[in-house]
Amino acid sequence: MKHTVDTAWQGNMKFDAVVSGHHIIMDALPVVGGSDEGARPKELMLASLAGCTGMDVISILKKMRVEPTYFNVRVEAEMTEEHPKHYTAMHIIYEFKGENLEIEKLQKAVKLSQDQYCGVSTAYRKAMELTYEIVIL
């Protein structure tokens, strides 16, 4: 299987990526020549991880008949100071709210995502430390 993304330069530091038919605008801060009209490319790596594992977790929980009233995936990342700046570690925080949420089921869903289903987690784990925690709010 092969995926392709076209990313067109829009002037200055702005780019428009077409992903699955959807436009994602990327731009830099004015201090480095951008206009701050879009997301930073490296931060989209965090969003990609959150979306991948979040979709897995919700899908698995639905099969377990567990439906949180609120679910949020926060990803925090540590980045180097020197160039090429890159992430050295990411920490995923799975936040849940709901009635009668069983921690064992939440743990199982997250573990299945991390160990078997989330391809983004698998790829990132090869390049950096990847940790997670579950929080019931």
N, C-alpha and C positions, 0 to 999 in steps of 0.2 A: 504494500500500500504506500502511496505517495501523497503528500499534502503540498500544496503550493500557495504562497501568499504573495500578491503583488503589492508593492509599497512605492507609491509615487511621491516624489519630492514636490512640495507645494510652495517652495521659496524659503529663504532664510534657513531655519532649522526644523521646519514643519514638514511632516510626512503623513500621508494618508494610506493606511494599510487596509486592504479589502480581505477580510477573513470570513469565510463561509457566507459571502454575500453581504457582510456587514462592515461598515467603515469604522476604523479605529484611528483617531487622530493622535499623533505623537508630536511633541514639541519640547523645546528646551526653555529654560528660564532666560529672561532678558539679559542677565549678566553674562551669559555665554552665547548670545546672539539669537536667542529665540524670542517668541512673543507670548509664551505660556498659554498657548491655545489648545493644548492637549496633554495627555499623560506622558510621563517619562518612560522610555522603553524598559529600563531595568525594573521599575516598579510594576510594570505589566507582568513581569515574571512572578511576582507575588500574587497578583490577581489570577494568573493562570493556575497557580497551585491551589489557591483558595477555591476557585470554581471547580476544578477537577475533583478534589477530594470532597467538597461540599455536595456536588451532585451525587457522588458515590454514596455518601452517608445518608442523604435524604432517601435515595432509592432503596438502600438496604433497610432503613428504618420503616419505610412504608410496607415492605414485605414482612416485617416483624409486627406490623400494625401499631407502630409507635409514631405519633404525630405531634411534634413539638409545636407550641404556639409561636415560638420565636427560635430562629437558628441563625447564627452568625459565625463566619470563619474569619478570624483575624490572623494575619501573617506578619510577624516581625522578623527583620533580617539585619544581620551584621555585615557591614561592608568595609573593605579595605580603604585606607586613606590614599595609598599610592596608585598610580596608573599602571596597568589598566585596572580601574576600580571594579571590583567584583564582590559578590556575596560570598562570605565564608561560612555562614550558618543561617538557618531559618528555623523559626519556632512557630508552630501552628497552635492557635487557641480556638477550640470549638466551644462556642457559647450556646447554651440551650435554656429555654424556659418552657414550662408546660406542667400539666397535671400528671401526677403519678409517673414521672420519668424514671425508669429503672436504669441505674448507672451501669449495670452489667450489659444491658442491650446497647447503650450508647457506646460503651467501650468496645463491644464486639463489632459494631458498625464502623467505628473509626479504625480499629485494627485491620479489618478486612479491606478498607479503603487503602490504608497505608501499606499493607503487606501484599495485596493481591490485585487491586484494581486501578489505582491512580497512577497512570503512566508518567505524569509530571513529577510526582513524588519519587518514583523509581529513578528517573533521570537525574533529578536534583541530588538525590542521596549519593549518587556516584561522584558528585562534584563538591559536596559540602555536608556538614553536619545538619541533620534534619530531625527536630524533636517536636513533640506535641503534648498538649494537655487538654482535659475536658473540664468545663466549668458549667455548673447548673446555677443559673441566676435566680 
